């Protein structure tokens, strides 16, 4: 890590090239690099999908699984956790079939029944990022639901009972009792969603078949851009600057999210 930070202030292309000190030039180049901006936009889009699609679905599932009279709770827990122990290669192969234009399940059971023409999910730049978010929903919703279940079980039932006695309906109970008590869990899952989203690499590479991000680089993420810069173009100094810029972005977003969570907690108190 220290050597990578030092190298980010040098220009070195290839293994045998002599590093040349360039100061902050590598970081300045990032601001003018269209490919870096493209990868940052794509990755941020996926991160927004993780926060505003995956996490609400996970919370909805968790509230269903903590019902005391639910039968087969352990089976559902195993079912929702299973995507996280599935090989990434298997995920890439299976969802490659799911998103196939000619015989994919998405077209057969979602698109065509609605009266639309089949979509080339992984060939059309407009649908590549939605495809990646759908894969993220399948893979990460269950795991986050388990996190929310832990948080929900930690809430004393006396609080909900007292709210119901005071006349609160289910929505008011959820809004004014459950959500405030879940803020530590929400902060935890949101933080890991941000970190995981900005480190996205395996899923787009396996689905799209390379690290270019598909047509018009619509699926290019920051980590893929980092890989291409460092291991395909052998621009080690520039790649190091990309890596540390990514670290700064993740840390900044995480601190902002934690500050917002603390602010909401104080307002709630």
HUZI-V316052 format. One record per backbone hydrogen bond with DSSP energy under -0.5 kcal/mol. NH is the residue of the N-H (numbers start at 1). CO is the residue of the C=O. E is the energy in kcal/mol with one decimal. If there is no record, write none. Layout:
[[NH CO E] [NH CO E]]
This chain:
[[5 1 -2.2] [6 2 -2.3] [7 3 -2.6] [8 4 -1.4] [9 6 -1.5] [10 7 -2.1] [11 20 -2.8] [12 10 -0.6] [14 12 -0.5] [14 234 -2.5] [19 17 -0.5] [20 11 -1.7] [22 9 -2.7] [23 9 -1.1] [25 22 -1.5] [28 24 -2.3] [29 25 -2.6] [30 26 -1.1] [31 27 -0.9] [31 28 -0.6] [32 28 -0.7] [32 29 -0.8] [33 29 -0.5] [33 30 -1.0] [34 32 -0.8] [37 33 -2.2] [38 34 -2.3] [39 35 -2.4] [40 36 -2.4] [41 37 -2.3] [42 38 -2.5] [43 39 -2.4] [44 40 -2.3] [45 41 -2.2] [46 42 -2.1] [47 43 -2.3] [48 44 -2.3] [49 45 -2.1] [50 46 -2.3] [51 47 -2.1] [52 48 -2.8] [53 49 -1.6] [54 49 -1.6] [55 50 -1.7] [57 53 -1.6] [58 54 -2.4] [59 55 -2.4] [60 56 -2.2] [61 57 -2.4] [62 58 -2.5] [63 59 -2.3] [64 60 -1.1] [65 61 -2.1] [66 62 -1.2] [67 64 -0.9] [70 67 -1.5] [73 70 -0.6] [76 72 -2.0] [77 73 -2.2] [78 74 -2.2] [79 75 -2.4] [80 76 -2.6] [81 77 -1.5] [82 78 -1.6] [84 81 -1.8] [85 82 -1.6] [86 83 -1.0] [91 87 -2.2] [92 88 -2.3] [93 89 -2.3] [94 90 -2.9] [95 91 -2.6] [96 92 -1.3] [97 93 -1.4] [97 94 -0.5] [98 94 -2.1] [99 95 -2.2] [100 97 -1.2] [104 100 -1.3] [106 98 -2.0] [108 104 -2.2] [109 105 -2.7] [110 106 -1.3] [111 106 -2.2] [112 107 -2.9] [114 110 -0.6] [114 111 -0.8] [115 112 -2.2] [116 111 -1.7] [121 99 -0.7] [121 119 -1.4] [123 120 -1.3] [124 120 -2.8] [125 123 -0.6] [127 124 -1.9] [128 124 -0.7] [129 125 -0.6] [131 127 -1.7] [132 128 -2.0] [133 129 -2.2] [134 130 -2.1] [135 131 -2.1] [136 132 -2.2] [137 133 -2.4] [138 134 -2.2] [139 135 -2.4] [140 136 -2.8] [141 137 -1.4] [144 140 -2.1] [145 141 -2.0] [146 142 -1.7] [147 143 -1.6] [148 144 -2.4] [149 145 -2.2] [150 146 -1.8] [151 147 -1.9] [152 148 -2.8] [153 149 -2.4] [154 150 -1.0] [155 152 -1.2] [159 156 -1.4] [160 156 -0.7] [161 157 -2.2] [162 158 -2.4] [163 159 -2.0] [164 160 -2.5] [165 161 -2.1] [166 162 -1.7] [167 164 -1.3] [168 163 -2.6] [173 169 -2.5] [174 170 -2.6] [175 171 -3.1] [176 172 -2.7] [177 173 -1.9] [178 173 -1.9] [179 174 -2.6] [181 177 -1.6] [182 178 -1.3] [182 179 -0.5] [183 180 -1.0] [186 182 -2.9] [187 183 -2.6] [188 184 -1.9] [189 185 -2.7] [190 186 -2.3] [191 187 -2.1] [192 188 -2.1] [193 189 -1.9] [194 190 -2.3] [195 191 -2.3] [196 192 -2.7] [197 193 -2.3] [198 194 -2.1] [199 195 -0.6] [199 196 -0.6] [200 197 -1.3] [205 201 -1.8] [206 202 -2.7] [207 203 -2.3] [208 204 -2.6] [209 205 -1.6] [217 214 -2.1] [218 215 -1.9] [219 213 -3.0] [220 217 -1.3] [225 221 -2.4] [226 222 -2.6] [227 223 -2.3] [228 224 -2.7] [229 225 -2.4] [230 226 -2.6] [231 227 -2.9] [232 227 -0.7] [232 228 -1.1] [233 228 -2.4] [235 229 -2.7] [236 12 -1.2] [236 234 -1.3] [237 12 -1.0] [239 235 -2.6] [240 236 -2.0] [241 237 -1.7] [242 238 -2.0] [243 239 -2.4] [244 240 -2.2] [245 241 -2.1] [246 242 -2.4] [247 243 -1.9] [248 244 -2.1] [249 245 -2.3] [250 246 -2.5] [251 247 -2.4] [252 248 -2.6] [253 249 -2.6] [254 250 -2.4] [255 251 -2.4] [256 252 -2.4] [257 253 -2.5] [258 254 -2.5] [259 255 -2.3] [260 256 -2.4] [261 257 -2.2] [262 258 -2.3] [263 259 -2.4] [264 260 -2.4] [265 261 -2.1] [266 262 -2.4] [267 263 -2.2] [268 264 -2.4] [269 265 -2.1]]
